[in-house]
Amino acid sequence: MNKNPARIVPLLLAVALFAVAQLALAAENHRLILQVNDNDPARMNLVMNNASNIISYYQDKGEPIEVEIVAYGPGLHMLRADTSPVAKRVASFSDSFDNVTFAACGNTMKGMSKKEGKEVELLPQAKVVPAGVVRILELQEQGWSYVKP
């Protein structure tokens, strides 16, 4: 093993600078996951209120923010075209905020479709992810913050 300090010091310095740059980037780019797993209009509205408030806060500071609202289990009704109690607000939200994503759990969709004997249709603002909980995990592993209102 080569223990030449002249080679190790520059490598350590490069690693340290990379780590500092990553921390600075993470601090500048706020990213938030909000989950909805209840078929409760009050909870759905609370999630959108939280998203709206945090977006306003960081926009006022001139800092970028991304929000992903992940719906799974009974919370998928938030994004269903036929049962959403907040469909108009989801549409308005998408029109107002280009930094908000609505993610619908594909596993829940399959289960609901099987149980109901028909395909579950989503609001046009929703994107399907394979599994809601997996999506939350993957975003957390990428440095996103997670809140369950």
N, C-alpha and C positions, 0 to 999 in steps of 0.2 A: 504494500500500500504506500502510495506517495504522500508523504507528510510535509511537502514543501509549502511553507506558509505563503510564499509569493504566489502560489496558485490557488490556495484555499481562500485567502482574504478577498480577492476580487469576486470569487464565486459566492461567498457569504454576503458580500455587499450587494451583489445583483439580486440574490434571493430576498434580502431585506428591503431593497427598493421596490421589488415587485409586490411584496406584501403590503407595503405602505401605499402603493398606487391602488391596489385592490380595495383597501379600506377606504381610501379617499373616494373612489368610484362608488362604492356601496353607500357612503354617506351622502353623496350627491343625488343618487337615484333611489328614491323611496319606492318600495314595492310592497303592497299589502294584499293578503288573501283574506277574504271574508267568506264564511261558510253559512249556508242555509240548509238545515236538515230537518226542519219542522214545516208542516203545512199550516202555518200560522201567519195570516196577513200582517199582524202587528210585528212579528219578528222579521218578515220580509221587508217591511217599511223601515224598521230599525236598521237593518243592514244597509239599505240605500241611504238612509239619513247619515249613518256613520261614514259611508263612502263619500257622500256629498260634502260633509264637514271636513274630512281629512283632505279632500281635493282642494277645497277653498283655502284651508290653512296653508298648504304648501304652495299653491298658486300665488297667494298673497306674499309669500316669502321669496317668490321667484325660483322655487325649486321644483324639479320634475317629480311626478308621482304617477304610479301605475296601480290600478286596483283590479283584482280578479275576484269575482263573486262566484263561488262554486256551490252548485245546488245538487244534492243527492238525497236518496231516500225520499221520505214524504216531502222534503223541501223542493223536489223537482217540480212540484205543482207551480212554483213561482215562474217557471219557464215554459210550462205547457200551454200550447195555443188554446186548448179547450177548457182548461181549469184554472188558469192563473188569475188570482184576485188582484194582481198588480200589473197586468199586461200594459195598460196605458202608461203607467209610471216607468216600466222597463223601457218602453219605446221612447218616451221623453228623455229618459236618462241617457240612452244611447245617442240620441240626437244632440244632447247637451255636452256630453263628455266623450271625447275620442280616446281617453286613456282608461276606460273601464271595459272589462271583458266579462261576459256572462258565460260560465262553463256549466254544461249539463252532463251529468253522469250517464255514460252509455250503459253501464250495468243496470242502473235503476230503470232506464228506458226499456231495456230488454225485459226486465222483470214485470214492469207495468204493462207492456205490450202483450206479454204472454198471459198475464192474469186477466186483462180486459178483452183479449181476443182480437185486438186491432192495433195497428201501429200508433204509437204515441207521436204526436206532432208538436214541435217546439215553436216558440216565438222566433221570428226571423233574427232577432238580436242574439240568440243563443248559439254557442258552438258546442259540439259534442266532444267530450273527452272520454277515453276508454273507461276510467273509473274515477269518481270524484275524490275519494280518499287518496288514491295514488297521485292524482293531480296535485293535491295539497302537499303531499310528501315531497314530490319532485320540485315544486316551487320553493318549499322550505330549504331543500338541499341546494337550491340556487341562490339562497340568501334572502328570500322573501320573508316578511313578517306575517304571522298568522293570528287572526282574532276570530273567536266564535262569540258573536254578540248574544 
